[in-house]
Amino acid sequence: SCEESLAVEQTSGRQRMNIHGAIDLETGQMQILEVETVDAQSTIQLLASIEGMYPTMARIHLFLDNARYHHAKIVQDWMKAADRRIVLHFIPAYCPHLNPIERLWRVMHENITHNRCYVKFNEFCKITLSFLRERIPKNCNLFRDSVTDNFRVISPKDSRVMT
């Protein structure tokens, strides 16, 4: 048998932390929900919490992938409410590089999981959530280009329309 020494010790077992999240591309603020399962119900919880984060905004534009739970009937029904301020924009299928939250997960893995081993699952969860809830927003400028490379916020005062 061929034995290789591992650069990083591995843990056995399969524990999972399910995170449903969104990032504000202007501020780096995160809305992170720890959920039992990422599904249509957790999508509605996330959307409702995002609306709660921005009580004065008339429209909140969200970019999402085409996961089945984003298109579920209960999500569509929730979106039909008259007072809904969220507008959903679906990124083309098979284009995770265009999805800011997928890019954020990559940055998180580069900083939290690559070449690291956590003895206790709770330690891993604590460090991951701290990175997402605290380090990303406080250091938005350090991570912005990695997350928003395909999206730029353009201020109307910094541009003009030419006809």
Salt bridges, closest charged atoms under 4 A:
GLU51 OE1 - ARG84 NH1 2.81
ASP65 OD1 - HIS70 ND1 2.97
ASP77 OD2 - LYS73 NZ 3.20
ASP77 OD1 - LYS80 NZ 3.88
GLU110 OE2 - ARG106 NE 3.37
ASP145 OD1 - ARG152 NH2 3.80
ASP149 OD2 - ARG103 NH2 3.80
